[in-house]
Amino acid sequence: MSFLTAEWNDLAMFNYEIDPKILENYVPKGTEIDLWNDKCYISLIGFMFENVKVLGIKVPFHINFEEVNLRFYVKRFENGIWKRGVVFVKEIVPKHAISIVANTLYNEHYQTMKMRNSRTENETSKSFQYEWYKNAKWNSIAMTTEKKAIPIEPNSEAEFITEHYFGYTNYNKDKSIEYAVSHPRWEQLKVIQSKINVDLESIYGNDFKFLQDLVPTSEFLALGSKITIEGKKTIR
């Protein structure tokens, strides 16, 4: 049985090309930075975590909630193949229990903050907004998109961003944690306009304050799907 089953829906993805040296201290043991066309990416993502079950059980008041995360991309060579995964700098959720479980079992970097979301549509477009509250201020990311879903093309940047199927975290200087994530190939919505209103230094620290003045290289709305997260294994 999978550790967790859920849906990741309406993923607003803002992607930045950065110097990989910035991430050196964050790369888990046994992995290396995964590049696309020799470019290193970090992504700010807001989405809905819905229909959540832990070991097949729905936990009251923890079934549907927002998440915002900052993540980058790594790979690990094992048994003759490359395993492509993500590393989370920080994940923000509105439920303390989610943070406790993820941080304890997977050594993740969850923080709990007050959150809210808005997802609306009219005859011509859809709008998505994810907000979180810190230091007496609402931070937000928002997108307005076309309504028609389009494929994520093979060998595209969007495919690179979405097609990573492992999570990696540092445990200590000698070992790291790996877990598998599964989902079908996603579709996307083309962005008409977007807005980021985030105090990046306050949320993510001095190492990532440079993102405040950096324009995203790309942005899109991934529709998402059902997902599973499996139990962890230790890499030494």
C-alpha positions, 0 to 999 in steps of 0.5 A: 500500500502506498504511504499517501494517495491524493490529487495534485490539482491546478499547479501554478508553476513559475520557473527560474533559470539560476546559477547551479552554484547557488544550490550546492549546499542543498543537493542531497548526498548521492544526487546531482543537479539535473539540467535541461539544455545546460540550464539549471531551474528552480520553481515556485509552485502553488497547488491544491492537495486534495482527496488525501489518504494516508495509508488508505485512510482519510484524516478529518480536516486534512483532506483538502488544502493548499501547498506552496513550495520552492523546489529544484531538480536533481538526478541519481544514477542507480542500476544503470538508469538515471532517476530524476527527482526534486528537492524542496527548499521549503513547503508551506501548508496550512495544517500542522499535522501535515508538517509534523508527519512530513518533517519527521518521516521524510526529513522535509522542510514543511512550515505551517502558515495560514493559507487561502486559495481562489479558483474561478472561471468565466466564458474565456479564461480561468484564474488561480490564486494561492496565498499564505500569511507571514509577518502580518502580510499576505503573500500571493501567486496568481495566474489567469489562463486560457481554458483549453488544455493542451499537451505538454510536449515531449522534450520541452522545458515544461516536460522537464519541470513536470516529469520528475518522479522521486523526492530527495532530502538530506538526512545528515552529511552521510546519508539522504532519503529517497521516495517515489512519486507516481502520476500520469503525464499532465496537460497544461493551460497557457498563461495569459497573465500572472502576478507574484507578490512574495517577500522571498527573503522572509519566506526562503532566506538570504540565499534566495532573496535574489529571486525577488528581482528575477523574472521567471523564465517560464510559467504555466498551469499544470492541470495535475492528477491523482498521485501516490507517494511511496515509503522512503529508503535511505541512501548512504 
